[in-house]
Amino acid sequence: MSTKINLNADIAEGFGAYDIGNDADLMTVIKSANVACGFHAGDATTMHRLVNIAKLEGVSIGVHPGFNDLWGFGRRQIDMNPRDLELMVAYQIGALQAMARYAGLPVTHLKPHGALNNMAAVREDYAMAIGRAIQTVDADMIYVALTGSEMEKAARKLGLKLAREGFADRQYESDGNLTPRSIAGSVYKDPEVALTQCVNMVTKGFVVSRQGTEVAVAAETLCVHGDEPTAVALARHVRQGLEQAGCRIVTIPEMLN
């Protein structure tokens, strides 16, 4: 195999006196970071620190907007007016753009977090609201979307740049959506299991669902969740395994060039 793929992580998800995840080590493994922007996690200081690490490590940075849900870490579903959601996402884009200026970096992509990502995968109104925020604030920004989701459809409808996402450490359902975290085994802790899933996605274009079926997954980027204690070891194993298989790990913008 001779190809390229992006490895991304949800990151900068601490705030105030609280650190969540090992950002510094994880940033030496991944090539794109999805940066929490203060709603489900993150704050100005955390974002500032992260963008400066990104500059040192050659990692592209993107917005990781979530619901206004610090207590639930953005993993509780919230039903809201799509217009309000659009403005909430635009607000978070602006926050990261401001912090990115301190490092002289562009904000290259946007990937919704947690429950917002899950809801926008199946709700056209949410997916379009996120897309309109991107289109208004920076139409060159890449919309990172679950393969086959309403977000992918929204990106295409709005003429936005699109990077389809697969997940290294999450189990899939037979309909192509992620297995709810409430179900045991929905988050993979074993690096070898994650690597097998990633190799299948990159080389064969499918994952094996919880139900045992093969689900087609086309992906330009693969995600590791940075808040998991196993994140660094898992990401490092996945990267090494993909590179041994002849795959070059690049940033999200490089994937689309």
FIFI-259724 format. One record per residue: residue in one letter; x, y, z of N, C-alpha, C in turn. Coordinates in Angstrom, 2 decimals, always signed. Last residue first. Layout:
NUTI,a,X,Y,Z,X,Y,Z,X,Y,Z $
...
REM end
This chain:
NUTI,n,-5.26,+18.07,-0.95,-4.46,+18.60,-2.06,-4.07,+17.51,-3.04 $
NUTI,l,-6.44,+16.91,+1.18,-7.33,+17.40,+0.14,-6.59,+18.00,-1.04 $
NUTI,m,-4.37,+16.30,+2.90,-5.20,+15.20,+2.38,-6.05,+15.64,+1.19 $
NUTI,e,-3.46,+18.77,+3.67,-2.64,+17.99,+2.73,-3.43,+16.82,+2.14 $
NUTI,p,-5.47,+19.50,+5.53,-5.34,+20.22,+4.25,-4.52,+19.46,+3.22 $
NUTI,i,-4.88,+17.48,+7.55,-6.13,+17.46,+6.80,-6.03,+18.28,+5.50 $
NUTI,t,-1.46,+16.23,+7.29,-2.49,+17.10,+7.84,-3.78,+16.99,+7.02 $
NUTI,v,-0.46,+12.70,+7.17,-0.38,+14.10,+6.76,-1.48,+14.91,+7.45 $
NUTI,i,+1.32,+9.77,+6.99,+0.40,+10.52,+7.85,+0.60,+12.01,+7.58 $
NUTI,r,+1.35,+7.23,+4.56,+1.96,+8.48,+5.01,+0.94,+9.29,+5.79 $
NUTI,c,+1.59,+3.74,+4.71,+0.70,+4.89,+4.68,+1.42,+6.11,+5.27 $
NUTI,g,+2.76,+1.26,+4.88,+3.07,+2.10,+3.73,+2.24,+3.35,+3.62 $
NUTI,a,+2.45,-0.14,+7.16,+1.68,-0.62,+6.01,+1.88,+0.24,+4.77 $
NUTI,q,+3.85,+1.42,+8.88,+4.46,+0.14,+8.50,+3.74,-0.48,+7.30 $
NUTI,e,+1.94,+3.42,+9.20,+3.18,+3.73,+8.49,+3.89,+2.45,+8.05 $
NUTI,l,+0.02,+2.02,+10.66,-0.32,+2.55,+9.34,+0.94,+2.86,+8.54 $
NUTI,g,+1.51,+1.47,+13.00,+0.96,+0.39,+12.18,+0.62,+0.83,+10.78 $
NUTI,q,+2.06,+4.04,+13.97,+3.16,+3.14,+13.60,+2.68,+2.03,+12.68 $
NUTI,r,-0.59,+4.94,+14.46,+0.29,+5.62,+13.50,+1.41,+4.70,+13.04 $
NUTI,v,-1.46,+3.07,+16.39,-2.17,+3.21,+15.12,-1.27,+3.87,+14.08 $
NUTI,h,+0.35,+3.60,+18.45,+0.31,+2.27,+17.84,-0.37,+2.31,+16.48 $
NUTI,r,-0.31,+6.27,+19.04,+1.06,+5.94,+18.60,+1.09,+4.58,+17.90 $
NUTI,a,-2.96,+5.99,+19.88,-2.65,+6.79,+18.69,-1.27,+6.44,+18.14 $
NUTI,l,-2.59,+4.42,+22.21,-3.40,+3.93,+21.09,-3.06,+4.67,+19.80 $
NUTI,a,-1.02,+6.08,+23.81,-0.51,+4.75,+23.42,-1.27,+4.22,+22.22 $
NUTI,v,-2.81,+8.29,+24.01,-1.46,+8.45,+23.45,-0.92,+7.10,+22.96 $
NUTI,a,-5.30,+7.23,+25.11,-5.22,+7.93,+23.82,-3.82,+7.94,+23.22 $
NUTI,t,-6.07,+6.08,+27.46,-5.31,+5.23,+26.53,-4.96,+5.95,+25.22 $
NUTI,p,-7.69,+7.93,+28.69,-6.36,+7.66,+29.27,-5.46,+6.86,+28.33 $
NUTI,e,-9.34,+10.20,+26.45,-9.21,+8.83,+26.97,-7.81,+8.61,+27.55 $
NUTI,d,-9.33,+12.63,+25.24,-9.67,+12.61,+26.66,-9.54,+11.22,+27.27 $
NUTI,g,-8.85,+12.37,+22.50,-7.75,+12.77,+23.37,-8.05,+12.70,+24.85 $
NUTI,h,-9.75,+9.87,+20.35,-10.29,+10.78,+21.36,-9.24,+11.09,+22.41 $
NUTI,v,-8.77,+9.89,+17.00,-8.52,+9.32,+18.32,-9.01,+10.32,+19.35 $
NUTI,c,-9.94,+9.58,+13.64,-9.95,+10.26,+14.93,-9.57,+9.34,+16.09 $
NUTI,l,-8.80,+10.08,+10.35,-9.14,+9.11,+11.38,-8.96,+9.77,+12.74 $
NUTI,t,-9.72,+11.26,+7.10,-9.14,+11.50,+8.41,-9.67,+10.49,+9.41 $
NUTI,e,-10.97,+10.44,+4.87,-9.73,+11.18,+4.66,-9.00,+11.42,+5.98 $
NUTI,a,-12.82,+7.50,+4.24,-12.30,+8.47,+5.20,-11.01,+9.12,+4.71 $
NUTI,a,-15.66,+5.57,+3.89,-14.63,+6.29,+3.13,-14.13,+7.41,+4.03 $
NUTI,v,-16.99,+2.60,+4.79,-16.51,+3.85,+5.38,-15.40,+4.41,+4.49 $
NUTI,a,-19.51,+0.19,+4.89,-18.61,+0.97,+4.04,-18.26,+2.30,+4.72 $
NUTI,v,-19.50,-2.42,+7.17,-20.10,-1.12,+6.86,-19.09,-0.30,+6.05 $
NUTI,e,-20.25,-5.75,+7.70,-19.27,-4.84,+7.12,-19.99,-3.56,+6.68 $
NUTI,t,-21.59,-6.85,+10.89,-21.70,-6.59,+9.45,-20.57,-5.67,+8.99 $
NUTI,g,-21.67,-7.16,+13.62,-20.89,-8.11,+12.85,-20.95,-7.93,+11.34 $
NUTI,q,-22.80,-5.29,+15.21,-23.67,-6.40,+14.82,-22.95,-7.43,+13.96 $
NUTI,r,-20.83,-3.44,+15.35,-21.15,-4.18,+16.58,-21.99,-5.41,+16.27 $
NUTI,s,-19.13,-3.73,+12.12,-20.02,-3.12,+13.11,-20.19,-3.99,+14.35 $
NUTI,v,-16.07,-3.26,+10.69,-16.98,-4.31,+11.14,-17.81,-3.73,+12.28 $
NUTI,v,-15.60,-0.96,+7.97,-15.40,-1.36,+9.36,-16.37,-2.51,+9.65 $
NUTI,f,-13.93,-0.34,+4.78,-15.05,-0.77,+5.62,-14.61,-0.93,+7.06 $
NUTI,g,-11.82,+0.01,+2.95,-12.99,+0.86,+2.88,-14.18,+0.38,+3.69 $
NUTI,k,-9.34,-1.16,+2.84,-10.48,-1.93,+2.33,-11.78,-1.14,+2.28 $
NUTI,t,-7.43,+0.64,+3.81,-7.06,-0.27,+2.71,-8.25,-0.98,+2.07 $
NUTI,v,-8.70,+2.23,+5.76,-7.80,+2.84,+4.78,-7.57,+1.93,+3.57 $
NUTI,m,-10.30,+0.44,+7.26,-10.88,+1.64,+6.65,-10.00,+2.16,+5.51 $
NUTI,n,-8.42,-1.51,+8.05,-9.58,-1.89,+7.24,-10.19,-0.69,+6.54 $
NUTI,v,-6.77,+0.10,+9.61,-6.23,-0.52,+8.40,-7.37,-0.96,+7.48 $
NUTI,c,-8.58,+0.73,+11.70,-8.02,+1.77,+10.84,-7.48,+1.20,+9.53 $
NUTI,q,-9.09,-1.78,+12.87,-10.19,-1.01,+12.31,-9.68,+0.05,+11.34 $
NUTI,t,-6.48,-2.43,+13.70,-7.17,-3.29,+12.73,-8.31,-2.53,+12.06 $
NUTI,l,-6.07,-0.40,+15.60,-5.25,-0.46,+14.39,-5.93,-1.30,+13.32 $
NUTI,a,-7.95,-1.06,+17.58,-8.06,+0.21,+16.87,-7.27,+0.19,+15.56 $
NUTI,v,-6.88,-3.50,+18.40,-8.24,-3.46,+17.85,-8.43,-2.18,+17.03 $
NUTI,e,-4.46,-2.60,+19.40,-4.46,-3.50,+18.26,-5.83,-3.56,+17.60 $
NUTI,p,-5.10,-0.98,+21.63,-4.49,-0.38,+20.45,-4.54,-1.28,+19.22 $
NUTI,d,-8.08,-1.12,+23.37,-6.99,-1.97,+22.90,-6.39,-1.37,+21.62 $
NUTI,k,-10.27,+0.40,+23.80,-9.09,+0.70,+24.62,-7.85,-0.03,+24.10 $
NUTI,y,-13.02,+1.77,+22.11,-11.94,+0.79,+22.09,-10.76,+1.28,+22.93 $
NUTI,v,-16.23,+2.21,+23.20,-14.94,+2.89,+23.06,-13.83,+1.85,+23.15 $
NUTI,s,-18.20,+0.35,+23.52,-18.36,+1.31,+22.43,-17.09,+2.12,+22.18 $
NUTI,g,-18.25,-1.40,+25.63,-17.40,-1.73,+24.50,-17.46,-0.75,+23.36 $
NUTI,a,-21.64,-0.92,+26.57,-20.31,-1.41,+26.93,-19.52,-1.79,+25.68 $
NUTI,i,-23.38,+1.98,+25.77,-23.25,+0.55,+25.51,-21.80,+0.12,+25.77 $
NUTI,s,-23.21,+4.68,+25.99,-23.89,+3.97,+27.07,-23.79,+2.46,+26.93 $
NUTI,r,-22.21,+5.65,+23.65,-21.26,+5.41,+24.73,-21.89,+4.67,+25.90 $
NUTI,p,-23.59,+4.11,+20.72,-23.71,+5.02,+21.87,-22.75,+4.64,+22.99 $
NUTI,t,-21.63,+3.62,+17.84,-22.33,+2.97,+18.94,-22.42,+3.93,+20.12 $
NUTI,l,-22.06,+5.85,+15.08,-21.26,+5.32,+16.17,-22.14,+4.68,+17.23 $
NUTI,n,-23.55,+4.75,+11.92,-23.36,+5.68,+13.03,-22.55,+5.03,+14.14 $
NUTI,g,-23.95,+2.69,+10.16,-22.84,+3.59,+9.91,-22.62,+4.64,+10.97 $
NUTI,d,-25.78,+0.80,+10.80,-26.26,+1.90,+9.95,-25.16,+2.93,+9.67 $
NUTI,s,-24.52,-0.91,+12.56,-24.68,-1.38,+11.18,-25.21,-0.29,+10.25 $
NUTI,e,-22.22,+1.11,+14.50,-23.46,+0.37,+14.32,-23.60,-0.01,+12.85 $
NUTI,y,-18.80,+0.93,+15.66,-19.84,+1.38,+14.74,-21.08,+0.50,+14.84 $
NUTI,q,-16.63,+2.10,+18.28,-17.36,+1.03,+17.61,-18.48,+1.62,+16.75 $
NUTI,r,-13.65,+4.03,+18.22,-15.08,+3.92,+18.47,-15.69,+2.80,+17.66 $
NUTI,d,-11.05,+4.63,+17.56,-11.32,+4.07,+18.89,-12.80,+3.99,+19.23 $
NUTI,a,-10.92,+5.70,+14.99,-10.00,+4.63,+15.37,-10.49,+3.89,+16.61 $
NUTI,f,-13.36,+6.61,+12.69,-12.95,+6.64,+14.09,-12.10,+5.42,+14.43 $
NUTI,g,-13.35,+8.83,+9.84,-13.53,+7.53,+10.46,-12.97,+7.58,+11.87 $
NUTI,e,-14.72,+11.50,+7.96,-14.00,+11.03,+9.13,-14.38,+9.61,+9.51 $
NUTI,r,-14.07,+13.46,+5.07,-14.88,+12.43,+5.73,-14.06,+11.76,+6.82 $
NUTI,a,-13.93,+16.76,+4.51,-13.07,+15.64,+4.87,-13.92,+14.64,+5.64 $
NUTI,l,-14.71,+19.28,+2.15,-15.18,+18.17,+2.98,-14.05,+17.19,+3.24 $
NUTI,k,-15.61,+22.65,+1.47,-14.59,+21.60,+1.45,-14.97,+20.54,+2.48 $
NUTI,l,-18.98,+23.36,+0.42,-17.85,+23.49,+1.33,-16.83,+22.38,+1.10 $
NUTI,g,-21.44,+23.56,-0.88,-20.21,+23.75,-1.65,-18.97,+23.93,-0.79 $
NUTI,l,-23.73,+22.90,+0.38,-23.28,+24.27,+0.54,-21.99,+24.56,-0.23 $
NUTI,k,-23.94,+20.19,-0.26,-25.01,+21.10,-0.67,-24.55,+22.55,-0.63 $
NUTI,r,-21.66,+19.16,+1.00,-21.78,+19.10,-0.46,-22.82,+20.09,-0.96 $
NUTI,a,-22.30,+19.63,+3.68,-21.08,+20.19,+3.10,-21.17,+20.22,+1.58 $
NUTI,a,-24.65,+18.11,+3.91,-24.70,+19.56,+4.06,-23.47,+20.22,+3.45 $
NUTI,k,-23.69,+15.50,+3.62,-24.65,+16.03,+2.65,-24.70,+17.55,+2.70 $
NUTI,e,-22.09,+15.35,+5.92,-21.47,+15.21,+4.60,-22.39,+15.79,+3.53 $
NUTI,m,-24.14,+15.63,+7.80,-23.08,+16.64,+7.71,-22.36,+16.55,+6.37 $
NUTI,e,-25.61,+13.34,+7.56,-26.24,+14.59,+7.12,-25.21,+15.71,+7.02 $
NUTI,s,-23.13,+10.84,+6.51,-23.99,+11.55,+7.45,-24.67,+12.75,+6.81 $
NUTI,g,-21.22,+9.48,+5.08,-22.61,+9.17,+4.82,-23.61,+9.92,+5.68 $
NUTI,t,-18.75,+9.80,+7.58,-19.09,+9.28,+6.25,-20.59,+8.97,+6.14 $
NUTI,l,-18.75,+12.71,+9.53,-18.90,+11.26,+9.49,-19.37,+10.83,+8.11 $
NUTI,a,-16.71,+15.49,+8.59,-18.02,+14.87,+8.76,-17.95,+13.35,+8.70 $
NUTI,v,-15.41,+18.65,+8.62,-15.08,+17.26,+8.91,-16.36,+16.54,+9.32 $
NUTI,y,-15.06,+21.13,+6.38,-16.10,+20.52,+7.23,-15.74,+19.05,+7.40 $
NUTI,i,-12.55,+23.54,+6.20,-12.95,+22.17,+5.84,-13.94,+21.64,+6.86 $
NUTI,m,-12.82,+26.94,+5.14,-12.63,+25.96,+6.20,-13.20,+24.61,+5.79 $
NUTI,d,-13.49,+28.81,+3.35,-12.39,+27.93,+2.97,-12.13,+26.84,+4.01 $
NUTI,a,-15.37,+30.45,+4.49,-15.85,+29.44,+3.54,-14.76,+28.51,+3.04 $
NUTI,d,-15.76,+31.56,+7.47,-14.61,+31.25,+6.62,-14.97,+30.10,+5.69 $
NUTI,v,-18.34,+32.48,+8.28,-17.12,+32.95,+8.95,-15.88,+32.73,+8.08 $
NUTI,t,-20.23,+31.31,+6.50,-20.27,+32.74,+6.82,-18.94,+33.25,+7.37 $
NUTI,q,-19.60,+28.60,+6.39,-19.71,+29.37,+5.14,-19.63,+30.87,+5.42 $
NUTI,i,-19.81,+27.85,+9.08,-18.54,+27.76,+8.37,-18.55,+28.69,+7.16 $
NUTI,a,-22.56,+28.30,+9.42,-21.59,+29.01,+10.25,-20.22,+29.01,+9.60 $
NUTI,r,-23.60,+26.47,+7.61,-23.80,+27.90,+7.36,-22.85,+28.74,+8.21 $
NUTI,g,-22.87,+24.04,+8.85,-22.32,+24.41,+7.55,-22.47,+25.88,+7.25 $
NUTI,i,-24.49,+24.13,+11.12,-23.03,+24.11,+11.26,-22.37,+24.56,+9.96 $
NUTI,a,-26.97,+24.03,+9.83,-26.64,+25.16,+10.69,-25.14,+25.26,+10.88 $
NUTI,m,-26.89,+21.54,+8.57,-26.89,+22.74,+7.75,-26.53,+23.98,+8.57 $
NUTI,a,-26.99,+19.86,+10.83,-25.86,+19.77,+9.90,-25.75,+21.02,+9.04 $
NUTI,y,-29.48,+20.58,+11.90,-28.26,+20.82,+12.66,-27.04,+20.82,+11.73 $
NUTI,d,-31.19,+19.76,+9.83,-31.21,+21.16,+10.27,-29.96,+21.50,+11.07 $
NUTI,e,-30.70,+16.99,+9.54,-30.34,+17.91,+8.46,-30.26,+19.35,+8.96 $
NUTI,r,-29.46,+14.75,+11.75,-30.41,+15.86,+11.63,-29.94,+16.86,+10.59 $
NUTI,v,-27.40,+12.93,+11.96,-28.71,+12.42,+11.54,-29.76,+13.52,+11.36 $
NUTI,a,-25.17,+14.32,+12.66,-25.00,+13.20,+11.73,-26.33,+12.74,+11.17 $
NUTI,a,-25.96,+16.04,+14.62,-25.81,+16.59,+13.27,-25.60,+15.50,+12.23 $
NUTI,m,-25.83,+14.27,+16.80,-27.12,+14.78,+16.36,-27.05,+15.33,+14.94 $
NUTI,n,-23.05,+13.78,+16.98,-23.99,+12.67,+16.81,-25.34,+13.14,+16.29 $
NUTI,n,-22.06,+16.38,+17.37,-21.64,+15.59,+16.22,-22.64,+14.47,+15.93 $
NUTI,l,-23.29,+16.96,+19.80,-23.56,+17.79,+18.62,-23.19,+17.05,+17.35 $
NUTI,a,-22.17,+15.08,+21.50,-23.59,+14.96,+21.16,-23.96,+15.82,+19.96 $
NUTI,g,-18.89,+15.50,+20.29,-19.82,+14.76,+21.13,-21.24,+14.66,+20.63 $
NUTI,h,-18.27,+18.36,+18.17,-17.94,+17.49,+19.30,-19.15,+16.70,+19.81 $
NUTI,p,-17.52,+18.96,+14.68,-18.36,+19.06,+15.87,-17.99,+18.01,+16.92 $
NUTI,k,-14.72,+20.32,+13.22,-15.35,+19.03,+13.51,-16.20,+19.18,+14.77 $
NUTI,l,-13.18,+22.25,+10.76,-14.13,+22.22,+11.88,-14.73,+20.83,+11.99 $
NUTI,h,-9.99,+23.65,+9.73,-11.13,+22.74,+9.64,-12.04,+22.88,+10.86 $
NUTI,t,-7.91,+25.53,+10.01,-8.11,+24.86,+8.73,-9.41,+24.07,+8.61 $
NUTI,v,-6.79,+28.52,+10.91,-7.73,+27.50,+11.40,-8.26,+26.79,+10.16 $
NUTI,p,-3.28,+29.29,+10.61,-4.66,+29.32,+10.12,-5.50,+28.27,+10.83 $
NUTI,l,-1.07,+30.80,+13.04,-1.58,+29.62,+12.33,-2.97,+29.88,+11.76 $
NUTI,g,+0.29,+32.46,+14.81,+0.41,+32.70,+13.37,-0.07,+31.53,+12.54 $
NUTI,a,-0.18,+32.28,+17.43,+0.81,+31.34,+16.90,+1.04,+31.56,+15.41 $
NUTI,y,-2.10,+34.20,+17.75,-0.92,+34.27,+18.61,+0.20,+33.34,+18.13 $
NUTI,r,-4.13,+33.36,+16.10,-3.32,+34.50,+15.66,-2.05,+34.61,+16.50 $
NUTI,a,-5.47,+31.46,+17.56,-4.55,+30.99,+16.52,-3.65,+32.11,+16.02 $
NUTI,m,-7.21,+32.99,+19.09,-6.06,+32.36,+19.74,-5.02,+31.90,+18.73 $
NUTI,a,-9.04,+33.73,+17.04,-8.33,+34.74,+17.82,-7.09,+34.14,+18.46 $
NUTI,q,-10.00,+31.26,+16.15,-9.29,+32.13,+15.21,-8.48,+33.19,+15.96 $
NUTI,l,-11.37,+30.42,+18.41,-10.13,+29.75,+18.04,-9.33,+30.59,+17.05 $
NUTI,a,-13.51,+32.29,+18.40,-12.64,+32.15,+19.58,-11.32,+31.48,+19.20 $
NUTI,g,-14.77,+31.86,+15.94,-14.09,+33.12,+16.20,-13.13,+33.03,+17.37 $
NUTI,i,-15.92,+29.35,+16.42,-14.92,+29.52,+15.35,-14.10,+30.77,+15.63 $
NUTI,q,-17.75,+30.03,+18.40,-16.60,+29.19,+18.77,-15.51,+29.22,+17.69 $
NUTI,y,-19.56,+31.55,+16.90,-18.90,+32.14,+18.06,-17.64,+31.35,+18.42 $
NUTI,a,-20.55,+29.62,+15.15,-19.78,+30.75,+14.63,-18.97,+31.42,+15.74 $
NUTI,v,-21.98,+28.05,+16.98,-20.83,+27.48,+16.29,-19.94,+28.60,+15.74 $
NUTI,m,-23.96,+29.88,+17.72,-23.11,+29.28,+18.75,-21.84,+28.69,+18.13 $
NUTI,l,-25.23,+30.32,+15.29,-24.50,+31.41,+15.92,-23.55,+30.90,+16.99 $
NUTI,e,-26.36,+27.75,+14.90,-25.46,+28.34,+13.91,-24.60,+29.43,+14.54 $
NUTI,l,-28.07,+27.56,+17.12,-26.93,+26.64,+16.99,-25.90,+27.21,+16.01 $
NUTI,d,-29.94,+29.47,+16.47,-29.13,+29.67,+17.66,-27.90,+28.78,+17.61 $
NUTI,r,-30.99,+28.18,+14.21,-30.35,+29.50,+14.06,-29.47,+29.80,+15.26 $
NUTI,p,-32.12,+25.83,+15.31,-30.95,+25.74,+14.43,-30.24,+27.08,+14.22 $
NUTI,n,-32.91,+25.75,+18.72,-33.22,+26.37,+17.44,-31.98,+26.32,+16.54 $
NUTI,m,-32.23,+22.56,+20.25,-32.23,+24.01,+20.19,-32.56,+24.50,+18.80 $
NUTI,d,-31.76,+20.01,+22.41,-32.63,+20.40,+21.31,-32.72,+21.92,+21.31 $
NUTI,i,-28.91,+18.23,+23.22,-29.67,+19.45,+23.49,-30.46,+19.81,+22.24 $
NUTI,q,-27.44,+15.41,+24.75,-28.14,+15.98,+23.60,-28.98,+17.18,+24.03 $
NUTI,r,-24.29,+15.46,+26.26,-25.74,+15.40,+26.47,-26.44,+16.08,+25.31 $
NUTI,r,-21.65,+15.91,+25.98,-22.14,+14.60,+25.54,-23.61,+14.39,+25.87 $
NUTI,g,-20.28,+18.07,+26.96,-20.84,+18.16,+25.62,-21.41,+16.86,+25.10 $
NUTI,f,-19.73,+17.56,+29.59,-18.64,+17.44,+28.63,-19.17,+17.41,+27.19 $
NUTI,g,-21.67,+18.21,+31.39,-21.83,+16.94,+30.68,-20.76,+16.70,+29.63 $
NUTI,w,-20.74,+20.66,+32.32,-21.01,+19.58,+33.27,-21.09,+18.23,+32.58 $
NUTI,l,-20.60,+22.23,+29.99,-19.39,+21.85,+30.71,-19.62,+20.67,+31.63 $
NUTI,d,-22.18,+22.93,+27.55,-22.47,+21.82,+28.46,-21.19,+21.36,+29.16 $
NUTI,n,-23.21,+24.02,+24.86,-22.84,+24.74,+26.07,-23.13,+23.83,+27.27 $
NUTI,f,-21.90,+21.70,+22.39,-22.99,+22.33,+23.11,-22.44,+23.06,+24.35 $
NUTI,g,-18.88,+22.53,+20.55,-19.81,+21.64,+21.22,-20.96,+22.42,+21.82 $
NUTI,p,-16.33,+22.60,+18.03,-17.44,+23.22,+18.76,-18.36,+22.19,+19.39 $
NUTI,h,-13.39,+22.71,+17.33,-14.13,+21.56,+17.86,-15.30,+22.07,+18.70 $
NUTI,v,-11.49,+23.85,+14.59,-12.48,+24.15,+15.61,-13.20,+22.88,+16.03 $
NUTI,g,-8.04,+22.86,+14.08,-9.42,+23.06,+13.67,-10.32,+23.31,+14.86 $
NUTI,i,-4.68,+22.94,+12.88,-5.67,+23.09,+13.95,-7.05,+23.38,+13.38 $
NUTI,s,-1.91,+20.80,+12.04,-2.96,+21.75,+11.65,-4.04,+21.78,+12.73 $
NUTI,v,+1.35,+20.63,+13.34,+0.00,+20.07,+13.38,-1.00,+21.14,+12.95 $
NUTI,g,+4.06,+21.07,+13.87,+3.58,+20.99,+12.49,+2.21,+20.35,+12.37 $
NUTI,e,+4.95,+21.48,+16.44,+4.87,+20.10,+15.96,+4.41,+19.96,+14.52 $
NUTI,l,+4.82,+24.23,+16.86,+6.10,+23.53,+17.04,+6.09,+22.16,+16.38 $
NUTI,k,+2.08,+24.70,+16.45,+3.07,+25.35,+15.59,+4.42,+24.63,+15.67 $
NUTI,a,+0.98,+23.23,+18.54,+0.70,+22.85,+17.16,+1.72,+23.45,+16.21 $
NUTI,i,+1.79,+24.73,+20.73,+2.32,+23.37,+20.56,+2.15,+22.93,+19.11 $
NUTI,n,+0.18,+26.94,+20.20,+1.62,+27.09,+20.18,+2.33,+25.74,+20.09 $
NUTI,v,-2.35,+25.90,+20.54,-1.98,+26.38,+19.20,-0.47,+26.59,+19.10 $
NUTI,l,-2.30,+25.25,+23.31,-2.42,+24.20,+22.28,-1.96,+24.70,+20.92 $
NUTI,r,-2.19,+27.69,+24.64,-1.11,+26.71,+24.81,-1.12,+25.68,+23.69 $
NUTI,h,-4.65,+28.76,+23.80,-3.40,+29.44,+23.47,-2.23,+28.47,+23.57 $
NUTI,m,-6.46,+26.96,+24.98,-6.40,+27.09,+23.52,-5.08,+27.72,+23.08 $
NUTI,t,-5.93,+27.48,+27.69,-5.73,+26.13,+27.14,-5.60,+26.18,+25.62 $
NUTI,t,-6.69,+30.18,+27.83,-5.33,+29.77,+28.16,-5.00,+28.41,+27.57 $
NUTI,a,-9.43,+30.12,+27.09,-8.46,+30.90,+26.31,-7.04,+30.43,+26.56 $
NUTI,d,-10.60,+26.71,+27.35,-10.66,+28.12,+27.69,-9.54,+28.83,+26.93 $
NUTI,g,-12.39,+23.55,+27.46,-11.44,+24.51,+26.92,-11.65,+25.91,+27.45 $
NUTI,a,-15.75,+22.33,+26.77,-14.45,+22.27,+27.45,-13.57,+23.36,+26.85 $
NUTI,h,-18.04,+23.08,+25.59,-18.07,+21.79,+26.30,-16.81,+21.60,+27.12 $
NUTI,f,-16.98,+25.83,+25.19,-18.37,+25.51,+25.52,-18.48,+24.16,+26.23 $
NUTI,g,-14.31,+26.28,+24.49,-14.85,+26.92,+25.67,-16.28,+26.58,+26.03 $
NUTI,c,-13.36,+24.84,+22.30,-13.41,+26.30,+22.22,-14.18,+26.96,+23.35 $
NUTI,a,-11.05,+22.27,+21.47,-12.22,+22.70,+22.22,-12.18,+24.20,+22.41 $
NUTI,v,-9.73,+21.52,+18.36,-9.50,+22.27,+19.59,-10.81,+22.71,+20.23 $
NUTI,n,-8.32,+18.95,+16.82,-9.64,+19.56,+16.93,-9.71,+20.21,+18.31 $
NUTI,a,-5.37,+18.74,+14.96,-5.98,+18.82,+16.29,-7.31,+19.54,+16.20 $
NUTI,s,-3.42,+16.56,+12.96,-4.44,+17.60,+13.02,-5.12,+17.55,+14.38 $
NUTI,k,-1.54,+14.62,+13.36,-1.18,+15.68,+12.41,-2.25,+16.78,+12.33 $
NUTI,i,-0.23,+12.91,+16.35,-1.26,+13.27,+15.37,-0.75,+14.32,+14.40 $
NUTI,v,+2.12,+12.86,+17.93,+1.69,+11.68,+17.18,+0.74,+12.05,+16.05 $
NUTI,t,+2.56,+15.04,+19.44,+3.73,+14.52,+18.72,+3.36,+13.35,+17.83 $
NUTI,m,+0.18,+15.45,+20.75,+0.49,+16.33,+19.62,+1.75,+15.91,+18.86 $
NUTI,l,+0.32,+13.74,+22.89,-0.55,+13.38,+21.77,-0.23,+14.22,+20.54 $
NUTI,d,+1.99,+15.14,+24.65,+2.45,+13.89,+24.03,+1.62,+13.53,+22.80 $
NUTI,a,+0.33,+17.40,+25.23,+1.70,+17.56,+24.74,+2.20,+16.30,+24.04 $
NUTI,d,-2.17,+16.39,+26.21,-2.07,+17.14,+24.96,-0.66,+17.14,+24.38 $
NUTI,n,-3.57,+14.09,+27.64,-2.14,+14.41,+27.59,-1.85,+15.10,+26.26 $
NUTI,g,-6.64,+14.78,+29.47,-5.85,+14.25,+28.37,-4.41,+14.71,+28.44 $
NUTI,i,-7.34,+17.66,+31.07,-7.99,+16.44,+30.59,-7.21,+15.97,+29.37 $
NUTI,d,-6.78,+19.63,+33.89,-6.21,+19.07,+32.67,-6.95,+17.79,+32.32 $
NUTI,y,-8.01,+22.45,+35.54,-8.22,+21.04,+35.21,-7.59,+20.67,+33.87 $
NUTI,a,-8.15,+25.08,+36.18,-7.14,+24.28,+36.89,-7.16,+22.81,+36.50 $
NUTI,g,-9.39,+25.94,+33.05,-9.05,+26.42,+34.38,-7.91,+25.60,+34.98 $
NUTI,f,-9.74,+22.85,+31.28,-10.08,+24.26,+31.46,-9.74,+24.66,+32.89 $
NUTI,g,-9.19,+20.46,+28.59,-9.15,+20.90,+29.97,-9.65,+22.33,+30.07 $
NUTI,e,-9.05,+19.88,+25.93,-10.35,+19.74,+26.58,-10.29,+19.90,+28.11 $
NUTI,a,-7.25,+19.75,+23.81,-7.40,+21.01,+24.57,-8.70,+21.02,+25.35 $
NUTI,i,-8.93,+17.63,+21.31,-7.82,+18.01,+22.20,-8.12,+19.36,+22.86 $
NUTI,d,-9.33,+14.95,+19.21,-10.07,+15.98,+19.94,-9.22,+16.35,+21.15 $
NUTI,a,-7.10,+14.30,+16.50,-7.56,+14.05,+17.87,-8.34,+15.24,+18.38 $
NUTI,n,-6.26,+12.55,+13.41,-6.65,+13.72,+14.20,-7.04,+13.31,+15.62 $
NUTI,l,-4.40,+11.70,+10.70,-4.73,+11.24,+12.05,-5.02,+12.47,+12.88 $
NUTI,n,-4.93,+11.20,+7.22,-4.76,+12.11,+8.36,-5.14,+11.40,+9.65 $
NUTI,i,-3.05,+9.42,+4.78,-4.22,+9.54,+5.62,-3.91,+10.55,+6.71 $
NUTI,k,-1.95,+8.04,+1.63,-1.83,+8.98,+2.74,-3.14,+9.03,+3.50 $
NUTI,t,-0.18,+5.20,+0.22,-1.26,+6.18,+0.26,-1.00,+7.15,+1.40 $
NUTI,s,+0.52,+2.21,-0.82,+1.20,+3.51,-0.82,+0.13,+4.58,-0.91 $
NUTI,m,+0.84,-1.20,+0.00,+0.00,+0.00,+0.00,+0.87,+1.25,+0.00 $
REM end
